[in-house]
Amino acid sequence: MTKQNHLSGTGIGFVDVHLLASAQLSGISLWTNDKRLKRLVSKLELMFDN
């Protein structure tokens, strides 16, 4: 099963795209205050919950 995530046109930068990719590939969670990045982190189920 292949899951594709389209990140172009979402308003996040080049560094944020790589941060998301690294987190997803390594299976870690992220925490952020950035509204656009937070929306994508939540969508990709990478949100840090404490």
PQR file of N, CA, C, O and H, with PARSE charges and radii, in Angstrom:
ATOM      1  N   MET A   1       0.847  -1.164   0.000 -0.4000 1.5000
ATOM      2  CA  MET A   1       0.000   0.000   0.000 -0.0000 2.0000
ATOM      3  C   MET A   1       0.899   1.236   0.000  0.5500 1.7000
ATOM      4  O   MET A   1       1.765   1.370   0.864 -0.5500 1.4000
ATOM      5  N   THR A   2       0.703   2.129  -0.953 -0.4000 1.5000
ATOM      6  CA  THR A   2       1.481   3.345  -1.061 -0.0000 2.0000
ATOM      7  C   THR A   2       0.629   4.534  -0.662  0.5500 1.7000
ATOM      8  O   THR A   2      -0.501   4.686  -1.126 -0.5500 1.4000
ATOM      9  H   THR A   2      -0.001   2.020  -1.655  0.4000 1.0000
ATOM     10  N   LYS A   3       1.182   5.376   0.203 -0.4000 1.5000
ATOM     11  CA  LYS A   3       0.483   6.575   0.647 -0.0000 2.0000
ATOM     12  C   LYS A   3       1.236   7.788   0.126  0.5500 1.7000
ATOM     13  O   LYS A   3       2.393   7.997   0.490 -0.5500 1.4000
ATOM     14  H   LYS A   3       2.100   5.252   0.579  0.4000 1.0000
ATOM     15  N   GLN A   4       0.603   8.588  -0.719 -0.4000 1.5000
ATOM     16  CA  GLN A   4       1.240   9.782  -1.256 -0.0000 2.0000
ATOM     17  C   GLN A   4       0.700  11.008  -0.549  0.5500 1.7000
ATOM     18  O   GLN A   4      -0.499  11.126  -0.294 -0.5500 1.4000
ATOM     19  H   GLN A   4      -0.337   8.418  -1.016  0.4000 1.0000
ATOM     20  N   ASN A   5       1.610  11.917  -0.239 -0.4000 1.5000
ATOM     21  CA  ASN A   5       1.248  13.167   0.415 -0.0000 2.0000
ATOM     22  C   ASN A   5       1.750  14.313  -0.453  0.5500 1.7000
ATOM     23  O   ASN A   5       2.953  14.446  -0.678 -0.5500 1.4000
ATOM     24  H   ASN A   5       2.584  11.821  -0.446  0.4000 1.0000
ATOM     25  N   HIS A   6       0.847  15.125  -0.930 -0.4000 1.5000
ATOM     26  CA  HIS A   6       1.213  16.244  -1.781 -0.0000 2.0000
ATOM     27  C   HIS A   6       1.453  17.466  -0.914  0.5500 1.7000
ATOM     28  O   HIS A   6       0.529  17.975  -0.279 -0.5500 1.4000
ATOM     29  H   HIS A   6      -0.131  15.017  -0.747  0.4000 1.0000
ATOM     30  N   LEU A   7       2.703  17.940  -0.887 -0.4000 1.5000
ATOM     31  CA  LEU A   7       3.068  19.056  -0.037 -0.0000 2.0000
ATOM     32  C   LEU A   7       3.250  20.353  -0.811  0.5500 1.7000
ATOM     33  O   LEU A   7       3.366  21.420  -0.208 -0.5500 1.4000
ATOM     34  H   LEU A   7       3.453  17.527  -1.402  0.4000 1.0000
ATOM     35  N   SER A   8       3.277  20.276  -2.140 -0.4000 1.5000
ATOM     36  CA  SER A   8       3.440  21.507  -2.904 -0.0000 2.0000
ATOM     37  C   SER A   8       2.180  22.359  -2.796  0.5500 1.7000
ATOM     38  O   SER A   8       1.063  21.844  -2.846 -0.5500 1.4000
ATOM     39  H   SER A   8       3.183  19.410  -2.629  0.4000 1.0000
ATOM     40  N   GLY A   9       2.372  23.656  -2.649 -0.4000 1.5000
ATOM     41  CA  GLY A   9       1.248  24.573  -2.532 -0.0000 2.0000
ATOM     42  C   GLY A   9       0.618  24.634  -1.159  0.5500 1.7000
ATOM     43  O   GLY A   9      -0.471  25.188  -1.011 -0.5500 1.4000
ATOM     44  H   GLY A   9       3.280  24.074  -2.609  0.4000 1.0000
ATOM     45  N   THR A  10       1.272  24.081  -0.147 -0.4000 1.5000
ATOM     46  CA  THR A  10       0.712  24.090   1.206 -0.0000 2.0000
ATOM     47  C   THR A  10       1.200  25.271   2.031  0.5500 1.7000
ATOM     48  O   THR A  10       0.704  25.498   3.134 -0.5500 1.4000
ATOM     49  H   THR A  10       2.157  23.632  -0.268  0.4000 1.0000
ATOM     50  N   GLY A  11       2.166  26.028   1.511 -0.4000 1.5000
ATOM     51  CA  GLY A  11       2.649  27.208   2.209 -0.0000 2.0000
ATOM     52  C   GLY A  11       3.791  26.959   3.168  0.5500 1.7000
ATOM     53  O   GLY A  11       4.164  27.856   3.924 -0.5500 1.4000
ATOM     54  H   GLY A  11       2.568  25.843   0.615  0.4000 1.0000
ATOM     55  N   ILE A  12       4.362  25.753   3.156 -0.4000 1.5000
ATOM     56  CA  ILE A  12       5.518  25.486   4.011 -0.0000 2.0000
ATOM     57  C   ILE A  12       6.772  25.549   3.163  0.5500 1.7000
ATOM     58  O   ILE A  12       6.716  25.412   1.941 -0.5500 1.4000
ATOM     59  H   ILE A  12       4.059  25.024   2.541  0.4000 1.0000
ATOM     60  N   GLY A  13       7.896  25.756   3.813 -0.4000 1.5000
ATOM     61  CA  GLY A  13       9.156  25.910   3.110 -0.0000 2.0000
ATOM     62  C   GLY A  13       9.883  24.603   2.848  0.5500 1.7000
ATOM     63  O   GLY A  13       9.468  23.526   3.276 -0.5500 1.4000
ATOM     64  H   GLY A  13       7.941  25.867   4.805  0.4000 1.0000
ATOM     65  N   PHE A  14      10.986  24.746   2.126 -0.4000 1.5000
ATOM     66  CA  PHE A  14      11.837  23.625   1.741 -0.0000 2.0000
ATOM     67  C   PHE A  14      12.354  22.868   2.963  0.5500 1.7000
ATOM     68  O   PHE A  14      12.356  21.637   2.976 -0.5500 1.4000
ATOM     69  H   PHE A  14      11.323  25.621   1.779  0.4000 1.0000
ATOM     70  N   VAL A  15      12.787  23.591   3.978 -0.4000 1.5000
ATOM     71  CA  VAL A  15      13.319  22.970   5.193 -0.0000 2.0000
ATOM     72  C   VAL A  15      12.210  22.206   5.925  0.5500 1.7000
ATOM     73  O   VAL A  15      12.447  21.114   6.440 -0.5500 1.4000
ATOM     74  H   VAL A  15      12.786  24.591   3.968  0.4000 1.0000
ATOM     75  N   ASP A  16      10.998  22.778   5.972 -0.4000 1.5000
ATOM     76  CA  ASP A  16       9.873  22.116   6.631 -0.0000 2.0000
ATOM     77  C   ASP A  16       9.499  20.808   5.929  0.5500 1.7000
ATOM     78  O   ASP A  16       9.167  19.823   6.589 -0.5500 1.4000
ATOM     79  H   ASP A  16      10.805  23.665   5.554  0.4000 1.0000
ATOM     80  N   VAL A  17       9.551  20.796   4.612 -0.4000 1.5000
ATOM     81  CA  VAL A  17       9.269  19.569   3.849 -0.0000 2.0000
ATOM     82  C   VAL A  17      10.265  18.483   4.229  0.5500 1.7000
ATOM     83  O   VAL A  17       9.887  17.328   4.425 -0.5500 1.4000
ATOM     84  H   VAL A  17       9.821  21.595   4.076  0.4000 1.0000
ATOM     85  N   HIS A  18      11.528  18.852   4.330 -0.4000 1.5000
ATOM     86  CA  HIS A  18      12.547  17.867   4.698 -0.0000 2.0000
ATOM     87  C   HIS A  18      12.394  17.419   6.153  0.5500 1.7000
ATOM     88  O   HIS A  18      12.645  16.257   6.473 -0.5500 1.4000
ATOM     89  H   HIS A  18      11.835  19.791   4.171  0.4000 1.0000
ATOM     90  N   LEU A  19      11.991  18.319   7.020 -0.4000 1.5000
ATOM     91  CA  LEU A  19      11.728  17.960   8.411 -0.0000 2.0000
ATOM     92  C   LEU A  19      10.598  16.940   8.503  0.5500 1.7000
ATOM     93  O   LEU A  19      10.705  15.955   9.234 -0.5500 1.4000
ATOM     94  H   LEU A  19      11.787  19.263   6.760  0.4000 1.0000
ATOM     95  N   LEU A  20       9.519  17.172   7.768 -0.4000 1.5000
ATOM     96  CA  LEU A  20       8.398  16.225   7.745 -0.0000 2.0000
ATOM     97  C   LEU A  20       8.823  14.869   7.196  0.5500 1.7000
ATOM     98  O   LEU A  20       8.471  13.826   7.746 -0.5500 1.4000
ATOM     99  H   LEU A  20       9.432  17.972   7.174  0.4000 1.0000
ATOM    100  N   ALA A  21       9.581  14.896   6.109 -0.4000 1.5000
ATOM    101  CA  ALA A  21      10.036  13.637   5.505 -0.0000 2.0000
ATOM    102  C   ALA A  21      10.928  12.857   6.468  0.5500 1.7000
ATOM    103  O   ALA A  21      10.784  11.642   6.603 -0.5500 1.4000
ATOM    104  H   ALA A  21       9.867  15.744   5.662  0.4000 1.0000
ATOM    105  N   SER A  22      11.847  13.550   7.135 -0.4000 1.5000
ATOM    106  CA  SER A  22      12.743  12.888   8.084 -0.0000 2.0000
ATOM    107  C   SER A  22      11.972  12.295   9.259  0.5500 1.7000
ATOM    108  O   SER A  22      12.244  11.174   9.689 -0.5500 1.4000
ATOM    109  H   SER A  22      11.964  14.537   7.025  0.4000 1.0000
ATOM    110  N   ALA A  23      11.013  13.052   9.770 -0.4000 1.5000
ATOM    111  CA  ALA A  23      10.208  12.559  10.893 -0.0000 2.0000
ATOM    112  C   ALA A  23       9.403  11.333  10.492  0.5500 1.7000
ATOM    113  O   ALA A  23       9.307  10.365  11.247 -0.5500 1.4000
ATOM    114  H   ALA A  23      10.791  13.963   9.421  0.4000 1.0000
ATOM    115  N   GLN A  24       8.829  11.382   9.303 -0.4000 1.5000
ATOM    116  CA  GLN A  24       8.004  10.258   8.860 -0.0000 2.0000
ATOM    117  C   GLN A  24       8.856   9.020   8.605  0.5500 1.7000
ATOM    118  O   GLN A  24       8.462   7.912   8.967 -0.5500 1.4000
ATOM    119  H   GLN A  24       8.907  12.168   8.690  0.4000 1.0000
ATOM    120  N   LEU A  25      10.012   9.199   7.989 -0.4000 1.5000
ATOM    121  CA  LEU A  25      10.877   8.060   7.696 -0.0000 2.0000
ATOM    122  C   LEU A  25      11.468   7.432   8.952  0.5500 1.7000
ATOM    123  O   LEU A  25      11.670   6.219   9.006 -0.5500 1.4000
ATOM    124  H   LEU A  25      10.332  10.100   7.695  0.4000 1.0000
ATOM    125  N   SER A  26      11.745   8.257   9.965 -0.4000 1.5000
ATOM    126  CA  SER A  26      12.349   7.721  11.189 -0.0000 2.0000
ATOM    127  C   SER A  26      11.326   7.377  12.265  0.5500 1.7000
ATOM    128  O   SER A  26      11.678   6.808  13.299 -0.5500 1.4000
ATOM    129  H   SER A  26      11.581   9.242   9.921  0.4000 1.0000
ATOM    130  N   GLY A  27      10.063   7.719  12.026 -0.4000 1.5000
ATOM    131  CA  GLY A  27       9.005   7.353  12.956 -0.0000 2.0000
ATOM    132  C   GLY A  27       8.971   8.176  14.232  0.5500 1.7000
ATOM    133  O   GLY A  27       8.546   7.683  15.277 -0.5500 1.4000
ATOM    134  H   GLY A  27       9.777   8.181  11.186  0.4000 1.0000
ATOM    135  N   ILE A  28       9.419   9.436  14.156 -0.4000 1.5000
ATOM    136  CA  ILE A  28       9.384  10.290  15.340 -0.0000 2.0000
ATOM    137  C   ILE A  28       8.229  11.281  15.244  0.5500 1.7000
ATOM    138  O   ILE A  28       7.686  11.512  14.164 -0.5500 1.4000
ATOM    139  H   ILE A  28       9.765   9.836  13.307  0.4000 1.0000
ATOM    140  N   SER A  29       7.864  11.859  16.371 -0.4000 1.5000
ATOM    141  CA  SER A  29       6.788  12.850  16.433 -0.0000 2.0000
ATOM    142  C   SER A  29       7.372  14.251  16.433  0.5500 1.7000
ATOM    143  O   SER A  29       8.525  14.454  16.813 -0.5500 1.4000
ATOM    144  H   SER A  29       8.306  11.672  17.248  0.4000 1.0000
ATOM    145  N   LEU A  30       6.574  15.210  16.007 -0.4000 1.5000
ATOM    146  CA  LEU A  30       7.008  16.602  15.967 -0.0000 2.0000
ATOM    147  C   LEU A  30       6.084  17.478  16.795  0.5500 1.7000
ATOM    148  O   LEU A  30       4.898  17.190  16.955 -0.5500 1.4000
ATOM    149  H   LEU A  30       5.637  15.045  15.699  0.4000 1.0000
ATOM    150  N   TRP A  31       6.656  18.554  17.316 -0.4000 1.5000
ATOM    151  CA  TRP A  31       5.899  19.581  18.013 -0.0000 2.0000
ATOM    152  C   TRP A  31       6.261  20.909  17.378  0.5500 1.7000
ATOM    153  O   TRP A  31       7.441  21.192  17.170 -0.5500 1.4000
ATOM    154  H   TRP A  31       7.620  18.788  17.187  0.4000 1.0000
ATOM    155  N   THR A  32       5.260  21.735  17.064 -0.4000 1.5000
ATOM    156  CA  THR A  32       5.503  23.023  16.433 -0.0000 2.0000
ATOM    157  C   THR A  32       4.405  24.011  16.792  0.5500 1.7000
ATOM    158  O   THR A  32       3.285  23.622  17.124 -0.5500 1.4000
ATOM    159  H   THR A  32       4.302  21.506  17.233  0.4000 1.0000
ATOM    160  N   ASN A  33       4.740  25.292  16.721 -0.4000 1.5000
ATOM    161  CA  ASN A  33       3.756  26.356  16.883 -0.0000 2.0000
ATOM    162  C   ASN A  33       3.371  26.966  15.543  0.5500 1.7000
ATOM    163  O   ASN A  33       2.450  27.780  15.477 -0.5500 1.4000
ATOM    164  H   ASN A  33       5.649  25.608  16.451  0.4000 1.0000
ATOM    165  N   ASP A  34       4.067  26.582  14.471 -0.4000 1.5000
ATOM    166  CA  ASP A  34       3.778  27.099  13.142 -0.0000 2.0000
ATOM    167  C   ASP A  34       2.438  26.539  12.656  0.5500 1.7000
ATOM    168  O   ASP A  34       2.250  25.324  12.606 -0.5500 1.4000
ATOM    169  H   ASP A  34       4.815  25.921  14.525  0.4000 1.0000
ATOM    170  N   LYS A  35       1.517  27.424  12.301 -0.4000 1.5000
ATOM    171  CA  LYS A  35       0.160  26.997  11.943 -0.0000 2.0000
ATOM    172  C   LYS A  35       0.121  26.084  10.723  0.5500 1.7000
ATOM    173  O   LYS A  35      -0.551  25.052  10.745 -0.5500 1.4000
ATOM    174  H   LYS A  35       1.670  28.411  12.342  0.4000 1.0000
ATOM    175  N   ARG A  36       0.820  26.445   9.680 -0.4000 1.5000
ATOM    176  CA  ARG A  36       0.801  25.626   8.453 -0.0000 2.0000
ATOM    177  C   ARG A  36       1.476  24.279   8.666  0.5500 1.7000
ATOM    178  O   ARG A  36       0.966  23.241   8.246 -0.5500 1.4000
ATOM    179  H   ARG A  36       1.365  27.283   9.663  0.4000 1.0000
ATOM    180  N   LEU A  37       2.626  24.312   9.322 -0.4000 1.5000
ATOM    181  CA  LEU A  37       3.345  23.065   9.588 -0.0000 2.0000
ATOM    182  C   LEU A  37       2.547  22.177  10.534  0.5500 1.7000
ATOM    183  O   LEU A  37       2.503  20.959  10.357 -0.5500 1.4000
ATOM    184  H   LEU A  37       3.040  25.156   9.663  0.4000 1.0000
ATOM    185  N   LYS A  38       1.914  22.783  11.540 -0.4000 1.5000
ATOM    186  CA  LYS A  38       1.110  22.022  12.501 -0.0000 2.0000
ATOM    187  C   LYS A  38      -0.044  21.292  11.808  0.5500 1.7000
ATOM    188  O   LYS A  38      -0.352  20.151  12.153 -0.5500 1.4000
ATOM    189  H   LYS A  38       1.950  23.772  11.684  0.4000 1.0000
ATOM    190  N   ARG A  39      -0.680  21.945  10.832 -0.4000 1.5000
ATOM    191  CA  ARG A  39      -1.774  21.324  10.085 -0.0000 2.0000
ATOM    192  C   ARG A  39      -1.275  20.079   9.351  0.5500 1.7000
ATOM    193  O   ARG A  39      -1.953  19.051   9.340 -0.5500 1.4000
ATOM    194  H   ARG A  39      -0.429  22.872  10.551  0.4000 1.0000
ATOM    195  N   LEU A  40      -0.102  20.169   8.743 -0.4000 1.5000
ATOM    196  CA  LEU A  40       0.437  19.024   8.008 -0.0000 2.0000
ATOM    197  C   LEU A  40       0.947  17.922   8.939  0.5500 1.7000
ATOM    198  O   LEU A  40       0.798  16.736   8.648 -0.5500 1.4000
ATOM    199  H   LEU A  40       0.448  21.004   8.753  0.4000 1.0000
ATOM    200  N   VAL A  41       1.544  18.323  10.052 -0.4000 1.5000
ATOM    201  CA  VAL A  41       2.007  17.339  11.039 -0.0000 2.0000
ATOM    202  C   VAL A  41       0.815  16.530  11.546  0.5500 1.7000
ATOM    203  O   VAL A  41       0.900  15.312  11.704 -0.5500 1.4000
ATOM    204  H   VAL A  41       1.665  19.288  10.289  0.4000 1.0000
ATOM    205  N   SER A  42      -0.280  17.211  11.796 -0.4000 1.5000
ATOM    206  CA  SER A  42      -1.492  16.533  12.255 -0.0000 2.0000
ATOM    207  C   SER A  42      -2.046  15.610  11.163  0.5500 1.7000
ATOM    208  O   SER A  42      -2.434  14.474  11.437 -0.5500 1.4000
ATOM    209  H   SER A  42      -0.350  18.200  11.668  0.4000 1.0000
ATOM    210  N   LYS A  43      -2.076  16.104   9.944 -0.4000 1.5000
ATOM    211  CA  LYS A  43      -2.587  15.318   8.805 -0.0000 2.0000
ATOM    212  C   LYS A  43      -1.764  14.046   8.602  0.5500 1.7000
ATOM    213  O   LYS A  43      -2.312  12.988   8.292 -0.5500 1.4000
ATOM    214  H   LYS A  43      -1.761  17.026   9.721  0.4000 1.0000
ATOM    215  N   LEU A  44      -0.448  14.156   8.777 -0.4000 1.5000
ATOM    216  CA  LEU A  44       0.432  13.009   8.592 -0.0000 2.0000
ATOM    217  C   LEU A  44       0.549  12.132   9.833  0.5500 1.7000
ATOM    218  O   LEU A  44       1.304  11.159   9.856 -0.5500 1.4000
ATOM    219  H   LEU A  44      -0.003  15.016   9.028  0.4000 1.0000
ATOM    220  N   GLU A  45      -0.222  12.500  10.879 -0.4000 1.5000
ATOM    221  CA  GLU A  45      -0.228  11.759  12.140 -0.0000 2.0000
ATOM    222  C   GLU A  45       1.140  11.678  12.773  0.5500 1.7000
ATOM    223  O   GLU A  45       1.555  10.620  13.245 -0.5500 1.4000
ATOM    224  H   GLU A  45      -0.835  13.290  10.860  0.4000 1.0000
ATOM    225  N   LEU A  46       1.862  12.832  12.783 -0.4000 1.5000
ATOM    226  CA  LEU A  46       3.170  12.926  13.389 -0.0000 2.0000
ATOM    227  C   LEU A  46       3.177  13.835  14.604  0.5500 1.7000
ATOM    228  O   LEU A  46       4.245  14.180  15.110 -0.5500 1.4000
ATOM    229  H   LEU A  46       1.525  13.692  12.399  0.4000 1.0000
ATOM    230  N   MET A  47       2.006  14.227  15.080 -0.4000 1.5000
ATOM    231  CA  MET A  47       1.884  15.181  16.176 -0.0000 2.0000
ATOM    232  C   MET A  47       2.374  14.575  17.482  0.5500 1.7000
ATOM    233  O   MET A  47       2.011  13.453  17.836 -0.5500 1.4000
ATOM    234  H   MET A  47       1.139  13.947  14.669  0.4000 1.0000
ATOM    235  N   PHE A  48       3.205  15.332  18.194 -0.4000 1.5000
ATOM    236  CA  PHE A  48       3.700  14.911  19.508 -0.0000 2.0000
ATOM    237  C   PHE A  48       2.614  15.109  20.546  0.5500 1.7000
ATOM    238  O   PHE A  48       2.056  16.200  20.668 -0.5500 1.4000
ATOM    239  H   PHE A  48       3.500  16.243  17.906  0.4000 1.0000
ATOM    240  N   ASP A  49       2.311  14.065  21.291 -0.4000 1.5000
ATOM    241  CA  ASP A  49       1.345  14.128  22.381 -0.0000 2.0000
ATOM    242  C   ASP A  49       2.068  13.802  23.674  0.5500 1.7000
ATOM    243  O   ASP A  49       2.741  12.776  23.771 -0.5500 1.4000
ATOM    244  H   ASP A  49       2.764  13.179  21.192  0.4000 1.0000
ATOM    245  N   ASN A  50       1.933  14.668  24.669 -0.4000 1.5000
ATOM    246  CA  ASN A  50       2.582  14.374  25.943 -0.0000 2.0000
ATOM    247  C   ASN A  50       1.578  14.007  26.988  0.5500 1.7000
ATOM    248  O   ASN A  50       1.949  13.726  28.128 -0.5500 1.4000
ATOM    249  H   ASN A  50       1.385  15.502  24.591  0.4000 1.0000
TER
END
